[in-house]
Structure formats: C-alpha cells, structure tokens
Amino acid sequence: MNIVSRALVGATLFIGMTLPSAWAAAAATQTQTQALPDRVLGRADAPLTITGYSSITCSHCADFINTILPEIEKRYIDTGKVRFIYRDFAMNGIDLKGVALAHCMPEGQFFPFLKIVYKNQVTWIHSDKPDATLIQYAEMAGLASDKAKSCAEDTKIMDALVAVRTEAMEKLDIKATPTFVFSDNKTKLVGTRSLDEFMAAIEKALTKKK
C-alpha cells in the first residue's frame, strides 16, 4: 500500500482543487520566503530530537498523532528524553489551507488544534466543503471568524509551507508521509510504525547518545 494515504486521493476527489499557483513559484524563490517557526514538544536540551514530516490529509499521519504520539509524549517527551519537532509536508491544497490555520493559532494552541484536525480527519475530509469545516474547527478553538477565513487564504504562509516541503525533499530526501528523522543522523522511519517499533528506535538512538 502506498505510504501516502488513500485519504489524500479522497481529498483530491472531494475537494476538486489544485495546488495554488504559488506552489511552483515558491519552490523557485524559497530563499525570499519567511521561514515558519518550528512547532515543538519537549525540552530544548533533550538528548534526542525527532523531526516528523506530516500531512493532515494522510491517514497514516493521523494514526501516529492519534495513537503513537500520546505514548511518546508520556514516556519520552514529558520525561525530557525526546524533543519532537512537527514539520508540515503539504501534499495538496487542503493541506495548505488547514495548516495555514494551525500556524495562525497562538503557539500554545498549535498542537491542540492539530490534534483536533487529525482526530476528526475521517469526518472533515469527506465533507462537502473540507476547508469550511477546518475553518469551523479553528473558530471553535478560539480563532476569530474573520481571522480564520483570512488565514486559510494566506499566500505568505502557504509559500512558507511549500518551502518547507521543498527543503525536505531536496536536503533530506523526504518523499512520503509520515517520515521521522532522528538527530543521531542515522535513523529515519517512514510510514506506519507500531509503538513498539518507535520505542525500539528511540531506545537505540538514546543508547548511542550515552
């Protein structure tokens, strides 16, 4: 099964939207694009950093956020062993709109909003107007209605998201979601992994740090 979620295909069919015209232009001019701040869980001095590349229309990414990440938080992030960086790997237009909304949230609300989006992925991705549903989620999370609507169309944020994706492809050879890059410079996990597999990779990387 292709690592890129079947939900992505469903999203394309239901949304009927193409990527913004800025997509190609941003890839060529990313040095002029303001970088998005990293969204991070965990302490800066954690011995191991894991950078996860994810798409909100990817069902495998939803599996990770909904089932694996809470356990990783409890066992490794909250205990100071792991620092987790979430990076967007936008696959289509609805990715850009949804994650633009997430980046408009106050920093402390980024992950709570993102978790709502992933938890309800099956519902909104098959709705008649997925982008409108995501805007409703943002409003319920405290973003003013006019702000939410403008954020979902913010081309500057979208350009920055495209730049993140382009850099990930060119520098780290990221091709699919989810992909997790460990700071030991050796470990890369691609696709669906069980909690046991994730924990084994973390323990191995932490052992090398000692």
MDTraj code that builds the backbone (N, CA, C; nanometers):
import mdtraj as md
import numpy as np

residues = "MET ASN ILE VAL SER ARG ALA LEU VAL GLY ALA THR LEU PHE ILE GLY MET THR LEU PRO SER ALA TRP ALA ALA ALA ALA ALA THR GLN THR GLN THR GLN ALA LEU PRO ASP ARG VAL LEU GLY ARG ALA ASP ALA PRO LEU THR ILE THR GLY TYR SER SER ILE THR CYS SER HIS CYS ALA ASP PHE ILE ASN THR ILE LEU PRO GLU ILE GLU LYS ARG TYR ILE ASP THR GLY LYS VAL ARG PHE ILE TYR ARG ASP PHE ALA MET ASN GLY ILE ASP LEU LYS GLY VAL ALA LEU ALA HIS CYS MET PRO GLU GLY GLN PHE PHE PRO PHE LEU LYS ILE VAL TYR LYS ASN GLN VAL THR TRP ILE HIS SER ASP LYS PRO ASP ALA THR LEU ILE GLN TYR ALA GLU MET ALA GLY LEU ALA SER ASP LYS ALA LYS SER CYS ALA GLU ASP THR LYS ILE MET ASP ALA LEU VAL ALA VAL ARG THR GLU ALA MET GLU LYS LEU ASP ILE LYS ALA THR PRO THR PHE VAL PHE SER ASP ASN LYS THR LYS LEU VAL GLY THR ARG SER LEU ASP GLU PHE MET ALA ALA ILE GLU LYS ALA LEU THR LYS LYS LYS".split()
xyz = np.array([
    [0.0850, -0.1201, 0.0000],
    [0.0000, 0.0000, 0.0000],
    [0.0880, 0.1244, 0.0000],
    [0.0564, 0.2185, -0.0827],
    [0.1340, 0.3422, -0.0881],
    [0.1326, 0.4114, 0.0459],
    [0.2484, 0.4603, 0.0886],
    [0.2586, 0.5272, 0.2179],
    [0.1736, 0.6515, 0.2216],
    [0.1678, 0.7226, 0.1096],
    [0.0828, 0.8409, 0.1056],
    [-0.0618, 0.7944, 0.1148],
    [-0.1327, 0.8490, 0.2092],
    [-0.2643, 0.7984, 0.2470],
    [-0.3646, 0.7953, 0.1349],
    [-0.4520, 0.6928, 0.1409],
    [-0.5643, 0.6895, 0.0491],
    [-0.6540, 0.8100, 0.0716],
    [-0.6491, 0.8621, 0.1929],
    [-0.7296, 0.9809, 0.2217],
    [-0.6896, 1.0970, 0.1330],
    [-0.5621, 1.1027, 0.0953],
    [-0.5161, 1.2080, 0.0057],
    [-0.5896, 1.2009, -0.1275],
    [-0.6053, 1.0777, -0.1787],
    [-0.6775, 1.0602, -0.3041],
    [-0.8217, 1.1039, -0.2866],
    [-0.8806, 1.0628, -0.1739],
    [-1.0187, 1.1011, -0.1463],
    [-1.0328, 1.2507, -0.1362],
    [-0.9351, 1.3145, -0.0741],
    [-0.9416, 1.4596, -0.0590],
    [-0.9384, 1.5283, -0.1948],
    [-0.8540, 1.4787, -0.2829],
    [-0.8436, 1.5397, -0.4141],
    [-0.9751, 1.5279, -0.4904],
    [-1.0394, 1.4115, -0.4785],
    [-1.1654, 1.3910, -0.5485],
    [-1.2764, 1.4774, -0.4918],
    [-1.2824, 1.4849, -0.3590],
    [-1.3906, 1.5584, -0.2959],
    [-1.3703, 1.7097, -0.3046],
    [-1.2457, 1.7508, -0.2940],
    [-1.2186, 1.8937, -0.2912],
    [-1.2185, 1.9520, -0.4319],
    [-1.1661, 1.8740, -0.5262],
    [-1.1620, 1.9212, -0.6637],
    [-1.0761, 2.0441, -0.6795],
    [-0.9711, 2.0548, -0.5953],
    [-0.8890, 2.1741, -0.6030],
    [-0.7474, 2.1376, -0.6429],
    [-0.6815, 2.2279, -0.7127],
    [-0.5415, 2.2103, -0.7473],
    [-0.4592, 2.2926, -0.6516],
    [-0.3310, 2.2660, -0.6477],
    [-0.2441, 2.3438, -0.5621],
    [-0.2416, 2.4871, -0.6108],
    [-0.2263, 2.5829, -0.5183],
    [-0.2215, 2.7234, -0.5571],
    [-0.1105, 2.7482, -0.6587],
    [-0.1325, 2.8464, -0.7418],
    [-0.0336, 2.8770, -0.8450],
    [0.1002, 2.9159, -0.7843],
    [0.0965, 2.9575, -0.6578],
    [0.2209, 2.9980, -0.5913],
    [0.3110, 2.8791, -0.5633],
    [0.2577, 2.7550, -0.5744],
    [0.3341, 2.6344, -0.5400],
    [0.4665, 2.6292, -0.6152],
    [0.4607, 2.6350, -0.7460],
    [0.5830, 2.6246, -0.8249],
    [0.6722, 2.7454, -0.8039],
    [0.6134, 2.8620, -0.7937],
    [0.6927, 2.9834, -0.7767],
    [0.7663, 2.9824, -0.6441],
    [0.7002, 2.9323, -0.5405],
    [0.7630, 2.9312, -0.4085],
    [0.8842, 2.8402, -0.4063],
    [0.8770, 2.7304, -0.4776],
    [0.9906, 2.6386, -0.4820],
    [1.1123, 2.7060, -0.5432],
    [1.0887, 2.7946, -0.6384],
    [1.1996, 2.8614, -0.7067],
    [1.2526, 2.9810, -0.6293],
    [1.1709, 3.0365, -0.5385],
    [1.2104, 3.1594, -0.4699],
    [1.2071, 3.1430, -0.3188],
    [1.2305, 3.0197, -0.2704],
    [1.2138, 2.9955, -0.1283],
    [1.3115, 3.0749, -0.0421],
    [1.4237, 3.1199, -0.0994],
    [1.5170, 3.1989, -0.0197],
    [1.4554, 3.3328, 0.0187],
    [1.3499, 3.3744, -0.0538],
    [1.2841, 3.5001, -0.0238],
    [1.1630, 3.4803, 0.0682],
    [1.1324, 3.3559, 0.1028],
    [1.0156, 3.3250, 0.1831],
    [1.0517, 3.3220, 0.3313],
    [0.9728, 3.3908, 0.4102],
    [0.9982, 3.3917, 0.5534],
    [0.9746, 3.2539, 0.6110],
    [1.0690, 3.2051, 0.6890],
    [1.0588, 3.0709, 0.7448],
    [0.9525, 3.0656, 0.8534],
    [0.8805, 2.9543, 0.8576],
    [0.7839, 2.9328, 0.9643],
    [0.8570, 2.8890, 1.0899],
    [0.8111, 2.9307, 1.2066],
    [0.8754, 2.8847, 1.3297],
    [0.8482, 2.7369, 1.3517],
    [0.9454, 2.6673, 1.4072],
    [0.9244, 2.5273, 1.4405],
    [0.8185, 2.5150, 1.5491],
    [0.7354, 2.4128, 1.5393],
    [0.6388, 2.3799, 1.6432],
    [0.6935, 2.2590, 1.7170],
    [0.7182, 2.2770, 1.8456],
    [0.7995, 2.1810, 1.9197],
    [0.7305, 2.1342, 2.0472],
    [0.7479, 2.0056, 2.0759],
    [0.7098, 1.9484, 2.2040],
    [0.8370, 1.9010, 2.2722],
    [0.8554, 1.9363, 2.3995],
    [0.9720, 1.8879, 2.4727],
    [1.0765, 1.9943, 2.4989],
    [1.1750, 1.9552, 2.5777],
    [1.2788, 2.0468, 2.6226],
    [1.3871, 2.0645, 2.5174],
    [1.4421, 2.1848, 2.5114],
    [1.5469, 2.2148, 2.4143],
    [1.6732, 2.1327, 2.4393],
    [1.6955, 2.0921, 2.5648],
    [1.8174, 2.0179, 2.5968],
    [1.7956, 1.8668, 2.5983],
    [1.6859, 1.8200, 2.5440],
    [1.6630, 1.6758, 2.5355],
    [1.7742, 1.6111, 2.4531],
    [1.8224, 1.4946, 2.4936],
    [1.9348, 1.4321, 2.4222],
    [1.9016, 1.3866, 2.2803],
    [1.7736, 1.3671, 2.2506],
    [1.7348, 1.3204, 2.1177],
    [1.6234, 1.4075, 2.0609],
    [1.6400, 1.4506, 1.9370],
    [1.5363, 1.5258, 1.8675],
    [1.4826, 1.4422, 1.7522],
    [1.3504, 1.4362, 1.7420],
    [1.2852, 1.3674, 1.6310],
    [1.2045, 1.4707, 1.5531],
    [1.2323, 1.4809, 1.4244],
    [1.1574, 1.5720, 1.3385],
    [1.0617, 1.4900, 1.2537],
    [0.9313, 1.5168, 1.2704],
    [0.8312, 1.4414, 1.1974],
    [0.7708, 1.5237, 1.0850],
    [0.7720, 1.4689, 0.9636],
    [0.7113, 1.5335, 0.8478],
    [0.5757, 1.4694, 0.8225],
    [0.4719, 1.5540, 0.8216],
    [0.3364, 1.5004, 0.8223],
    [0.2435, 1.5834, 0.7343],
    [0.1333, 1.5201, 0.6924],
    [0.0297, 1.5859, 0.6121],
    [-0.1054, 1.5618, 0.6778],
    [-0.1877, 1.6650, 0.6892],
    [-0.3155, 1.6489, 0.7583],
    [-0.4156, 1.5659, 0.6787],
    [-0.3875, 1.5388, 0.5500],
    [-0.4749, 1.4522, 0.4723],
    [-0.4226, 1.3095, 0.4633],
    [-0.3214, 1.2780, 0.5400],
    [-0.2583, 1.1459, 0.5392],
    [-0.3124, 1.0633, 0.6558],
    [-0.3748, 0.9491, 0.6260],
    [-0.4341, 0.8672, 0.7320],
    [-0.3283, 0.8035, 0.8214],
    [-0.2130, 0.7705, 0.7641],
    [-0.1052, 0.7149, 0.8452],
    [-0.0515, 0.8191, 0.9440],
    [-0.0498, 0.9445, 0.9002],
    [-0.0093, 1.0534, 0.9896],
    [-0.1100, 1.0684, 1.1032],
    [-0.2375, 1.0555, 1.0702],
    [-0.3414, 1.0623, 1.1735],
    [-0.3246, 0.9497, 1.2743],
    [-0.2906, 0.8314, 1.2262],
    [-0.2668, 0.7181, 1.3174],
    [-0.1553, 0.7514, 1.4155],
    [-0.0490, 0.8125, 1.3650],
    [0.0626, 0.8485, 1.4529],
    [0.0210, 0.9519, 1.5564],
    [-0.0406, 1.0600, 1.5104],
    [-0.0795, 1.1675, 1.6015],
    [-0.1814, 1.1190, 1.7044],
    [-0.2747, 1.0358, 1.6610],
    [-0.3835, 0.9929, 1.7488],
    [-0.3453, 0.8815, 1.8456],
    [-0.2564, 0.7927, 1.8031],
    [-0.2295, 0.6749, 1.8868],
    [-0.0857, 0.6622, 1.9369],
    [0.0110, 0.6999, 1.8540],
    [0.1518, 0.6817, 1.8916],
    [0.2069, 0.8014, 1.9685],
    [0.1817, 0.9212, 1.9181],
    [0.2388, 1.0404, 1.9804],
    [0.2015, 1.0561, 2.1279],
    [0.0760, 1.0305, 2.1690],
    [0.0447, 1.0443, 2.3121],
    [0.1331, 0.9567, 2.4013],
    [0.1651, 0.8373, 2.3546],
    [0.2518, 0.7486, 2.4325],
    [0.3962, 0.7972, 2.4307],
    [0.4410, 0.8486, 2.3156],
    [0.5767, 0.9032, 2.3067],
    [0.5891, 1.0252, 2.3977],
    [0.4845, 1.1055, 2.4013],
    [0.4845, 1.2215, 2.4914],
    [0.5005, 1.1777, 2.6355],
    [0.4206, 1.0828, 2.6754],
    [0.4203, 1.0388, 2.8146],
    [0.5523, 0.9737, 2.8557],
    [0.6074, 0.8913, 2.7674],
    [0.7250, 0.8122, 2.8041],
    [0.8578, 0.8836, 2.7791],
    [0.8612, 0.9705, 2.6778],
    [0.9901, 1.0278, 2.6392],
    [0.9928, 1.1817, 2.6373],
    [0.8878, 1.2438, 2.5859],
    [0.8898, 1.3903, 2.5747],
    [0.8716, 1.4551, 2.7116],
    [0.7714, 1.4120, 2.7855],
    [0.7454, 1.4708, 2.9177],
    [0.8556, 1.4395, 3.0187],
    [0.9326, 1.3356, 2.9934],
    [1.0416, 1.2985, 3.0844],
    [1.1750, 1.3605, 3.0437],
    [1.1741, 1.4439, 2.9378],
    [1.2943, 1.5160, 2.8996],
    [1.3912, 1.4393, 2.8122],
    [1.3513, 1.3227, 2.7623],
    [1.4426, 1.2414, 2.6820],
    [1.4361, 1.2750, 2.5331],
    [1.3200, 1.3216, 2.4881],
    [1.2998, 1.3458, 2.3452],
    [1.2371, 1.4835, 2.3232],
    [1.2851, 1.5494, 2.2205],
    [1.2257, 1.6741, 2.1711],
    [1.1657, 1.6431, 2.0349],
    [1.0382, 1.6764, 2.0158],
    [0.9693, 1.6437, 1.8918],
    [0.9364, 1.7708, 1.8146],
    [0.9798, 1.7760, 1.6892],
    [0.9512, 1.8883, 1.6014],
    [0.8524, 1.8427, 1.4951],
    [0.7407, 1.9153, 1.4836],
    [0.6424, 1.8850, 1.3805],
    [0.6699, 1.9723, 1.2589],
    [0.6865, 1.9096, 1.1436],
    [0.7073, 1.9826, 1.0186],
    [0.5974, 1.9435, 0.9195],
    [0.5469, 2.0430, 0.8510],
    [0.4402, 2.0204, 0.7546],
    [0.4987, 1.9744, 0.6211],
    [0.4362, 1.8734, 0.5633],
    [0.4736, 1.8268, 0.4298],
    [0.3458, 1.8286, 0.3468],
    [0.3114, 1.9477, 0.3000],
    [0.1825, 1.9685, 0.2332],
    [0.1768, 1.8926, 0.1013],
    [0.0697, 1.8156, 0.0849],
    [0.0539, 1.7332, -0.0337],
    [-0.0460, 1.7901, -0.1332],
    [-0.1304, 1.8824, -0.0887],
    [-0.2368, 1.9328, -0.1760],
    [-0.2898, 2.0641, -0.1200],
    [-0.3890, 2.1197, -0.1871],
    [-0.4417, 2.2496, -0.1482],
    [-0.5056, 2.2524, -0.0111],
    [-0.5766, 2.1479, 0.0252],
    [-0.6428, 2.1476, 0.1553],
    [-0.5402, 2.1379, 0.2677],
    [-0.4281, 2.0688, 0.2423],
    [-0.3176, 2.0688, 0.3394],
    [-0.2731, 2.2119, 0.3676],
    [-0.2535, 2.2875, 0.2610],
    [-0.2046, 2.4240, 0.2760],
    [-0.3025, 2.5091, 0.3560],
    [-0.4306, 2.4971, 0.3251],
    [-0.5311, 2.5764, 0.3964],
    [-0.5392, 2.5363, 0.5432],
    [-0.5451, 2.4055, 0.5691],
    [-0.5597, 2.3570, 0.7062],
    [-0.4414, 2.3912, 0.7940],
    [-0.3213, 2.3742, 0.7413],
    [-0.2029, 2.4005, 0.8228],
    [-0.1774, 2.5504, 0.8345],
    [-0.2196, 2.6274, 0.7343],
    [-0.2127, 2.7736, 0.7475],
    [-0.2968, 2.8177, 0.8669],
    [-0.4128, 2.7550, 0.8839],
    [-0.4962, 2.7840, 1.0010],
    [-0.4235, 2.7491, 1.1304],
    [-0.3579, 2.6338, 1.1314],
    [-0.2857, 2.5912, 1.2513],
    [-0.1767, 2.6913, 1.2887],
    [-0.1070, 2.7431, 1.1876],
    [0.0015, 2.8376, 1.2148],
    [-0.0505, 2.9760, 1.2538],
    [-0.1783, 3.0008, 1.2346],
    [-0.2376, 3.1264, 1.2807],
    [-0.2789, 3.1184, 1.4277],
    [-0.2835, 2.9981, 1.4804],
    [-0.3191, 2.9806, 1.6204],
    [-0.2076, 3.0342, 1.7108],
    [-0.2417, 3.0811, 1.8310],
    [-0.1364, 3.1120, 1.9274],
    [-0.0474, 2.9888, 1.9442],
    [0.0802, 3.0091, 1.9702],
    [0.1753, 2.8976, 1.9737],
    [0.1277, 2.7827, 2.0617],
    [0.0702, 2.8172, 2.1774],
    [0.0255, 2.7131, 2.2696],
    [-0.0951, 2.6355, 2.2221],
    [-0.1618, 2.6860, 2.1184],
    [-0.2805, 2.6202, 2.0656],
    [-0.2530, 2.5428, 1.9371],
    [-0.1292, 2.5476, 1.8887],
    [-0.0971, 2.4801, 1.7630],
    [-0.1240, 2.3311, 1.7719],
    [-0.0634, 2.2643, 1.8685],
    [-0.0799, 2.1196, 1.8792],
    [-0.2212, 2.0783, 1.9191],
    [-0.2878, 2.1479, 2.0129],
    [-0.4277, 2.1135, 2.0421],
    [-0.5171, 2.1208, 1.9182],
    [-0.5004, 2.2263, 1.8381],
    [-0.5803, 2.2388, 1.7158],
    [-0.5458, 2.1278, 1.6171],
    [-0.4150, 2.1017, 1.6015],
    [-0.3710, 1.9984, 1.5084],
    [-0.4273, 1.8616, 1.5481],
    [-0.4311, 1.8354, 1.6770],
    [-0.4832, 1.7066, 1.7239],
    [-0.6326, 1.6942, 1.6960],
    [-0.7049, 1.8054, 1.7052],
    [-0.8476, 1.8040, 1.6697],
    [-0.8640, 1.7712, 1.5213],
    [-0.7816, 1.8316, 1.4397],
    [-0.7879, 1.8090, 1.2945],
    [-0.7625, 1.6622, 1.2623],
    [-0.6594, 1.6040, 1.3223],
    [-0.6274, 1.4634, 1.2951],
    [-0.7321, 1.3684, 1.3551],
    [-0.7808, 1.4007, 1.4728],
    [-0.8800, 1.3137, 1.5370],
    [-1.0068, 1.3051, 1.4545],
    [-1.0435, 1.4147, 1.3886],
    [-1.1669, 1.4202, 1.3102],
    [-1.1419, 1.4108, 1.1603],
    [-1.0260, 1.3586, 1.1225],
    [-0.9872, 1.3574, 0.9812],
    [-1.0909, 1.2888, 0.8922],
    [-1.1393, 1.1731, 0.9332],
    [-1.2341, 1.0985, 0.8505],
    [-1.3611, 1.1793, 0.8260],
    [-1.4011, 1.2586, 0.9254],
    [-1.5234, 1.3386, 0.9129],
    [-1.5064, 1.4539, 0.8164],
    [-1.4049, 1.5384, 0.8399],
    [-1.3947, 1.6593, 0.7586],
    [-1.3448, 1.6331, 0.6177],
    [-1.2613, 1.5286, 0.6019],
    [-1.2025, 1.5065, 0.4699],
    [-1.3073, 1.4590, 0.3696],
    [-1.4157, 1.4004, 0.4204],
    [-1.5218, 1.3539, 0.3319],
    [-1.6447, 1.4450, 0.3358],
    [-1.6302, 1.5612, 0.3955],
    [-1.7415, 1.6562, 0.3969],
    [-1.7487, 1.7277, 0.2617],
    [-1.8617, 1.7936, 0.2359],
    [-1.8789, 1.8634, 0.1080],
    [-1.7792, 1.9774, 0.0909],
    [-1.7473, 2.0442, 0.2025],
    [-1.6545, 2.1568, 0.1982],
    [-1.5517, 2.1417, 0.3106],
    [-1.4466, 2.0595, 0.2874],
    [-1.3466, 2.0337, 0.3916],
    [-1.2821, 2.1600, 0.4464],
    [-1.2513, 2.2551, 0.3572],
    [-1.1849, 2.3770, 0.4037],
    [-1.2762, 2.4575, 0.4959],
    [-1.4070, 2.4598, 0.4669],
    [-1.5017, 2.5311, 0.5527],
    [-1.5115, 2.4644, 0.6890],
    [-1.5051, 2.3309, 0.6902],
    [-1.5103, 2.2582, 0.8170],
    [-1.3867, 2.2875, 0.9010],
    [-1.2708, 2.2941, 0.8383],
    [-1.1477, 2.3262, 0.9100],
    [-1.1535, 2.4669, 0.9684],
    [-1.2123, 2.5591, 0.8944],
    [-1.2293, 2.6957, 0.9451],
    [-1.3199, 2.6946, 1.0684],
    [-1.4241, 2.6114, 1.0659],
    [-1.5130, 2.5993, 1.1812],
    [-1.4375, 2.5462, 1.3030],
    [-1.3501, 2.4472, 1.2809],
    [-1.2678, 2.3948, 1.3912],
    [-1.1812, 2.5058, 1.4502],
    [-1.1225, 2.5871, 1.3627],
    [-1.0362, 2.6955, 1.4093],
    [-1.1157, 2.7969, 1.4909],
    [-1.2362, 2.8263, 1.4456],
    [-1.3215, 2.9201, 1.5184],
    [-1.3589, 2.8632, 1.6558],
    [-1.3896, 2.7340, 1.6600],
    [-1.4239, 2.6708, 1.7875],
    [-1.3043, 2.6683, 1.8820],
    [-1.1836, 2.6666, 1.8234],
    [-1.0616, 2.6669, 1.9047],
    [-1.0224, 2.8068, 1.9504],
    [-1.1010, 2.9086, 1.9094],
    [-1.0775, 3.0427, 1.9602],
    [-1.0289, 3.1442, 1.8597],
    [-1.0122, 3.1046, 1.7322],
    [-0.9673, 3.1985, 1.6309],
    [-1.0888, 3.2754, 1.5783],
    [-1.0798, 3.4067, 1.5759],
    [-1.1904, 3.4894, 1.5290],
    [-1.2275, 3.4513, 1.3861],
    [-1.3567, 3.4607, 1.3550],
    [-1.4071, 3.4161, 1.2248],
    [-1.3364, 3.4840, 1.1081],
    [-1.3214, 3.6166, 1.1127],
    [-1.2558, 3.6869, 1.0019],
    [-1.1088, 3.6496, 0.9911],
    [-1.0451, 3.6289, 1.1065],
    [-0.9042, 3.5881, 1.1082],
    [-0.8885, 3.4480, 1.0494],
    [-0.9783, 3.3570, 1.0875],
    [-0.9716, 3.2196, 1.0372],
    [-0.9856, 3.2164, 0.8851],
    [-1.0797, 3.2902, 0.8330],
    [-1.1023, 3.2911, 0.6885],
    [-0.9841, 3.3509, 0.6130],
    [-0.9249, 3.4568, 0.6679],
    [-0.8099, 3.5180, 0.6006],
    [-0.6870, 3.4284, 0.6084],
    [-0.6713, 3.3575, 0.7207],
    [-0.5562, 3.2676, 0.7362],
    [-0.5623, 3.1529, 0.6366],
    [-0.6828, 3.1024, 0.6119],
    [-0.6993, 2.9906, 0.5191],
    [-0.6655, 3.0287, 0.3756],
    [-0.6504, 3.1581, 0.3504],
    [-0.6149, 3.2057, 0.2160],
    [-0.4824, 3.2814, 0.2161],
    [-0.4064, 3.2708, 0.3253],
    [-0.2837, 3.3480, 0.3403],
    [-0.1721, 3.2903, 0.2525],
    [-0.1435, 3.3554, 0.1425],
    [-0.0444, 3.3030, 0.0486],
    [0.0981, 3.3073, 0.1034],
    [0.1252, 3.3994, 0.1963],
    [0.2596, 3.4040, 0.2553],
    [0.2864, 3.2787, 0.3376],
    [0.1875, 3.2383, 0.4174],
    [0.2037, 3.1153, 0.4952],
    [0.2139, 2.9957, 0.4008],
    [0.1320, 2.9944, 0.2973],
    [0.1354, 2.8836, 0.2025],
    [0.2699, 2.8748, 0.1312],
    [0.3254, 2.9898, 0.0940],
    [0.4583, 2.9907, 0.0322],
    [0.5611, 2.9308, 0.1281],
    [0.5497, 2.9665, 0.2554],
    [0.6431, 2.9137, 0.3548],
    [0.6274, 2.7629, 0.3698],
    [0.5041, 2.7142, 0.3643],
    [0.4790, 2.5703, 0.3734],
    [0.5371, 2.4962, 0.2531],
    [0.5241, 2.5556, 0.1370],
    [0.5833, 2.4967, 0.0166],
    [0.7350, 2.4922, 0.0296],
    [0.7930, 2.5964, 0.0861],
    [0.9384, 2.6000, 0.1043],
    [0.9853, 2.4905, 0.1990],
    [0.9068, 2.4647, 0.3050],
    [0.9405, 2.3561, 0.3986],
    [0.9402, 2.2226, 0.3257],
    [0.8384, 2.1999, 0.2452],
    [0.8272, 2.0746, 0.1698],
    [0.9424, 2.0594, 0.0713],
    [0.9739, 2.1669, -0.0010],
    [1.0812, 2.1622, -0.0999],
    [1.2161, 2.1338, -0.0341],
    [1.2414, 2.1998, 0.0780],
    [1.3671, 2.1776, 0.1500],
    [1.3776, 2.0342, 0.1998],
    [1.2663, 1.9805, 0.2501],
    [1.2664, 1.8434, 0.2999],
    [1.2973, 1.7438, 0.1883],
    [1.2426, 1.7698, 0.0709],
    [1.2674, 1.6810, -0.0425],
    [1.4115, 1.6908, -0.0918],
    [1.4620, 1.8125, -0.1000],
    [1.5945, 1.8328, -0.1580],
    [1.7088, 1.7988, -0.0627],
    [1.6932, 1.8317, 0.0647],
    [1.8027, 1.8130, 0.1601],
    [1.7969, 1.6815, 0.2361],
    [1.6751, 1.6297, 0.2583],
    [1.6613, 1.5086, 0.3393],
    [1.5997, 1.3918, 0.2634],
    [1.5712, 1.4150, 0.1365],
    [1.5130, 1.3107, 0.0521],
    [1.3809, 1.2575, 0.1100],
    [1.3021, 1.3479, 0.1651],
    [1.1702, 1.3098, 0.2149],
    [1.0772, 1.2959, 0.0950],
    [1.0112, 1.1812, 0.0846],
    [0.9255, 1.1542, -0.0306],
    [0.7835, 1.1165, 0.0084],
    [0.7614, 1.0854, 0.1348],
    [0.6307, 1.0354, 0.1760],
    [0.6015, 1.0761, 0.3192],
    [0.4762, 1.0658, 0.3556],
    [0.4363, 1.0971, 0.4930],
    [0.3709, 0.9758, 0.5568],
    [0.3919, 0.9591, 0.6885],
    [0.4837, 1.0383, 0.7700],
    [0.6269, 0.9882, 0.7561],
    [0.7217, 1.0775, 0.7755],
    [0.8628, 1.0422, 0.7826],
    [0.9214, 1.1077, 0.9071],
    [1.0028, 1.0320, 0.9799],
    [1.0607, 1.0800, 1.1052],
    [1.2129, 1.0716, 1.0968],
    [1.2780, 1.1847, 1.1170],
    [1.4234, 1.1928, 1.1099],
    [1.4779, 1.2149, 1.2501],
    [1.5671, 1.1253, 1.2938],
    [1.6252, 1.1331, 1.4273],
    [1.7561, 1.2103, 1.4229],
    [1.7873, 1.2771, 1.5338],
    [1.9073, 1.3610, 1.5384],
    [2.0364, 1.2807, 1.5524],
    [2.0268, 1.1474, 1.5569],
    [2.1502, 1.0674, 1.5572],
    [2.2111, 1.0594, 1.4178],
    [2.1414, 1.1212, 1.3192],
    [2.1869, 1.1277, 1.1806],
    [2.1936, 0.9914, 1.1116],
    [2.1291, 0.8931, 1.1723],
    [2.1294, 0.7589, 1.1138],
    [1.9890, 0.7023, 1.0985],
    [1.8997, 0.7437, 1.1852],
    [1.7681, 0.6818, 1.1900],
    [1.6644, 0.7639, 1.1137],
    [1.5938, 0.6972, 1.0242],
    [1.4808, 0.7571, 0.9528],
    [1.3708, 0.6517, 0.9454],
    [1.2553, 0.6838, 0.9999],
    [1.1411, 0.5934, 0.9952],
    [1.0398, 0.6485, 0.8956],
    [0.9939, 0.5642, 0.8057],
    [0.8995, 0.6064, 0.7019],
    [0.7736, 0.5212, 0.7089],
    [0.6596, 0.5880, 0.7075],
    [0.5336, 0.5162, 0.7039],
    [0.4841, 0.4732, 0.8405],
    [0.3836, 0.3866, 0.8394],
    [0.3212, 0.3399, 0.9628],
    [0.4174, 0.2532, 1.0421],
    [0.4331, 0.2838, 1.1685],
    [0.5149, 0.2044, 1.2592],
    [0.4370, 0.1832, 1.3890],
    [0.4540, 0.0675, 1.4477],
    [0.3875, 0.0400, 1.5742],
    [0.4571, 0.1151, 1.6860],
    [0.3911, 0.1243, 1.8004],
    [0.4523, 0.1881, 1.9162],
    [0.5805, 0.1157, 1.9552],
    [0.5776, -0.0158, 1.9506],
    [0.6966, -0.0931, 1.9879],
    [0.8135, -0.0620, 1.8952],
    [0.7866, -0.0494, 1.7654],
    [0.8928, -0.0172, 1.6706],
    [0.9490, 0.1221, 1.6977],
    [0.8599, 0.2155, 1.7258],
    [0.9030, 0.3522, 1.7542],
    [0.9885, 0.3556, 1.8804],
    [0.9409, 0.2891, 1.9836],
    [1.0148, 0.2883, 2.1102],
    [1.1506, 0.2226, 2.0939],
    [1.1570, 0.1156, 2.0170],
    [1.2849, 0.0473, 1.9950],
    [1.3841, 0.1394, 1.9253],
    [1.3351, 0.2148, 1.8269],
    [1.4227, 0.3085, 1.7553],
    [1.4700, 0.4199, 1.8488],
    [1.3812, 0.4681, 1.9340],
    [1.4174, 0.5732, 2.0292],
    [1.5205, 0.5229, 2.1288],
    [1.4957, 0.4051, 2.1840],
    [1.5884, 0.3493, 2.2833],
    [1.7265, 0.3275, 2.2217],
    [1.7297, 0.2802, 2.0987],
    [1.8584, 0.2575, 2.0307],
    [1.9324, 0.3872, 2.0099],
    [1.8593, 0.4920, 1.9679],
    [1.9219, 0.6222, 1.9440],
    [1.9692, 0.6847, 2.0753],
    [1.8897, 0.6690, 2.1804],
    [1.9292, 0.7234, 2.3107],
    [2.0522, 0.6531, 2.3659],
    [2.0621, 0.5244, 2.3412],
    [2.1791, 0.4495, 2.3875],
    [2.3073, 0.5014, 2.3219],
    [2.2965, 0.5366, 2.1942],
    [2.4125, 0.5904, 2.1229],
    [2.4545, 0.7264, 2.1792],
    [2.3592, 0.7982, 2.2399],
    [2.3890, 0.9304, 2.2930],
    [2.4648, 0.9246, 2.4251],
    [2.4600, 0.8108, 2.4919],
    [2.5227, 0.7993, 2.6240],
    [2.6746, 0.7892, 2.6122],
])
top = md.Topology()
chain = top.add_chain()
for i, resn in enumerate(residues, 1):
    res = top.add_residue(resn, chain, resSeq=i)
    for name in ("N", "CA", "C"):
        top.add_atom(name, md.element.get_by_symbol(name[0]), res)
traj = md.Trajectory(xyz[None], top)
